[in-house]
Amino acid sequence: MMRTAYDIIKRPIITEQSMEDLDIKKYVFEVAKDANKIEIKKAIEEIFGVKVIRVTTTIVPGKEKRLGANPKGYTSDWKKAVVKLSRNSKNIEIFEGMV
């Protein structure tokens, strides 16, 4: 089954650190764990109509969590993608009002 761009890109990551990189056109997203860099690049270009020049990815390990006296468990691992846009590409609007 063919996945859509919205299956690959799950949500933007809004943190202090990710906001600092907006002026150099770096955006951070949570992506599908099995998505590769080429799929991520195509999905971002399709959704936002921008030109992507680099994608870096990392698997973020789950954190240890407890609920009261229950034995500890873990939140699930997830994949993070940092997307660098070309200099003459337009900005991604969802991040605009945050800074």
N, C-alpha and C positions, 0 to 999 in steps of 0.2 A: 504494500500500500504506500502510495506517495504521501509524504508528510508535507504539510503547508509550512510557510515561514513562521506562522504563529505557534506551531507545534515545537519549533526549534528554539525560538526566543521566548522565554517564559515571562521575565519581568526585568525592569531596570533596577539597578542597585543604587540606592540613594544614601551615600555616607559622606562624612566630611572629606575623606580622602578622595572619593570619586568626584566630588564637586570641585576640588582644586584642579583637576586635570581637564576641566571643560574648556578652558581657554586655549589649550593645545589640542583641542578636538579629540580627546580620549573619552570614551563612554564605556560604562561597565554594565553588563547584563548577566542575569542568570539564564543559562541555556540548558537544553536537553543534554543529559549525561552522555548519550551516545552520538551526539552531533560532532562532526569534524570541523576544522577551521574553514574549509571551502563552503560547506553548507551554511555555517554561521555568517560568513561574508555575503553569500547570495541572499540570505534571509534578511539581513540588515539593509542591504541595498534595495531589496524589493519592498520592505515595509516603509522605510523612511525616504527613499529616493535620494540616497547619498552615495558618495564614492568612497569605498573602504580600501585603505592601502595596507593595513596590517591587522591581524587578529592574534592575540595571545590568549591561551586558555590555561586554566588550572583547576584541579579537583580540590574542592574545599572539604576537608574531613568533618564528619559530624561531631557534635559536642556531646560530652557525657551529661546526662540529665537524670534527675531523680524526682519521684513524686512521693513526698512524705517518707515513710519507712520502707517503701517498696524497693526492690533491688534496682540498681542503676541500669539505665538503658542509654541508647545513643540516638541523637537526631540523625536523619539520613545525610549521606554525603551528597554534595551537589557540585555542579560545574559552573565556573565563572569565566566569562569572556571579556577581555578588554579590547575594544575596537577603536582603532586609530583611523580617522577620516583624512582625506586629502585636504590640502590647505585651502583650495577654492571651493570645497564642498560646503553646502549649507549646514547649519547647526540642526541638531535633533530637538524638536520643540518640547517634548515631554520634560526635558531637563531645564527649560528656560526659566520658569518662575521660581526655581528652587534657590538660585544663588543670591 
